[in-house]
Amino acid sequence: MSKELVRVFEILYSKRKEMEIFFDHYVFEAMDIKKNEFIDDKNQFNRFIDFCLSTRQQPNKEYDEVAKSQLEKIYPMLVNLIKQKDIDGLKILIYGTHGIGQKIGSMMLEMIFLYSNYRDTVVAKQLFVPIDVHIERIFKDSFKIITPKIGTKPREKKFIAFQESLDQYTSNHSRIYFDYLWFVGKMFCAKITDEKSKGYKLCNYCWIRDYCKNDKWL
């Protein structure tokens, strides 16, 4: 399995330009965010936060309002830490914000250090892969790997241990590119909910089809 996951990572890593174009349309253009300016523009940063919060699996208006209020208050500190490339300080502030869990917080940091004008491939090596329903499912169904549960706190040992375990497959690149499995799950491999709902099967188009161990397709 280790050799297969190394190859899977190589494939995902090779898709980074395509994924950047995808995010240009899916996030930045759709939300009217200028990706090379949104960190330094508070209004655009707030739109960025709105997008990140909108990806919550179970919408919670109360949590969203509290999170937005807290992030707005610490915005100057966040910008300063981003400029300093202080990822540890950013993790403390972002994950410590009420209503921001590992999934949304990790996604925020991913987009900042992969797609903004503060992108940095060295800093990106310290990022966590956001665990969402797609990541959780693809790791389990395709590779028989159990991830920490979505609600796991990013400071928990099992969460950190899982993230660090991914490094062995990355050839010294950032583990964050495993997050492109989200795209695989969303676009190629719909969830099977019951025997009558088998999702859609786009294996012939899937990036990782040669290494997938999913035995749920009938």
Sequence and secondary structure as in RCSB ss.txt:
>XXXX:A:sequence
MSKELVRVFEILYSKRKEMEIFFDHYVFEAMDIKKNEFIDDKNQFNRFIDFCLSTRQQPNKEYDEVAKSQLEKIY
PMLVNLIKQKDIDGLKILIYGTHGIGQKIGSMMLEMIFLYSNYRDTVVAKQLFVPIDVHIERIFKDSFKIITPKI
GTKPREKKFIAFQESLDQYTSNHSRIYFDYLWFVGKMFCAKITDEKSKGYKLCNYCWIRDYCKNDKWL
>XXXX:A:secstr
 HHHHHHHHHHHHHTHHHHHHHHIIIIIITTT  TTTTTT HHHHHHHHHHHHHT SS  HHHHHHHHHHHHHTH
HHHHHHHHHT HHHHHHHHHTSTT  HHHHHHHHHHHHHHSTT  TTGGGG      HHHHHHHHHHH      T
T  TTSHHHHHHHHHGGGGTTTS GGGGGGHHHHHHHTB    BTTB   B GGG TTTTT       
